[in-house]
Amino acid sequence: MKLTHDWLGPLELPDNAQRIVSLAPNVTESLFALGLGGRVVGRSAFCYRPAATLSLPVVSSYTRVRWELLENLQPDLLLISTGVQRELLLELHRRGLPIFPVPLPQSPYGILESLAVLGALLGVSEAATQLCARLAERYQALHKALPPRRVYLEFDLGGPITAGRGSYVDEALRHLGLQNIFAEHPQSYFPPDLAEVVRRGPELFVYEPKPHRSRPLEKAQRLLAERGWKYPLVVTGGDELAHYGPLFFQYLEALVGQIQAL
């Protein structure tokens, strides 16, 4: 398949790749959702959804590759994301490997676009179109599902990170009817000034822990106490709103349910 990528220019990739290494969690999940799990022969250490991926060889962290293992797997296609993986994808491209970078979404609709692109690249466009239609219906059903409420969202990424203008998370919150207190901040993701959080007067604190952490609710409650905050609290299951694979829409539905239950 011949195509032009915004970053890498003209690319010529296998028309029906059968040995795929995916180095991005969202891509790995998408491949399985499209019925292509049997073609995936390697993954990154952060690819753990669905559970079937855990039996696959770990080829990389998010930014470093086990080159000998990658060579031994003999992939005919490498899939990766942009953003943090930029340097790695450029190195893979310099080495002449058959690579396609899937861009970071700027809105939840970008998740659907990535699915459509993967479907076209891998010869399963009909399956991709049907999956996109189902996910789009679920997303549309959440439009203004919640009354307006000022929200502060915090990801635990080794320190607090929040979302601002131009992020798919900010757009998703707006779609639900919520008002991200940093919606006008001119940066997609950034460490927040906690004093500024208080000044902006949130009515709800949504906390996303690292995945697989024990007692995340207790940690979030400790954070509230340490900061002297008394905001209503919702804690996600970890790596849910920060995950931009097809499951993102299920996680949004869960978030709506949690907020409605407050």
Secondary structure, 3 states (H helix, E strand, C coil): CEEEECCCEEEECCCCCCCEEECCHHHHHHHHHCCCHHHEEEEECCCCCCHHHHHCCEEECCCCECHHHHHHHCCCEEEEECHHHHHHHHHHHHCCCCEEEECCCCCHHHHHHHHHHHHHHCCCHHHHHHHHHHHHHHHHHCCCCCCCCEEEEEEECCCEEEECCCCHHHHHHHHHCCEECCCCCCCCEECCCHHHHHHCCCCEEEEECCCCCCCHHHHHHHHHHHHCCCCCEEECCCCCCCCCCCCHHHHHHHHHHHHHCC
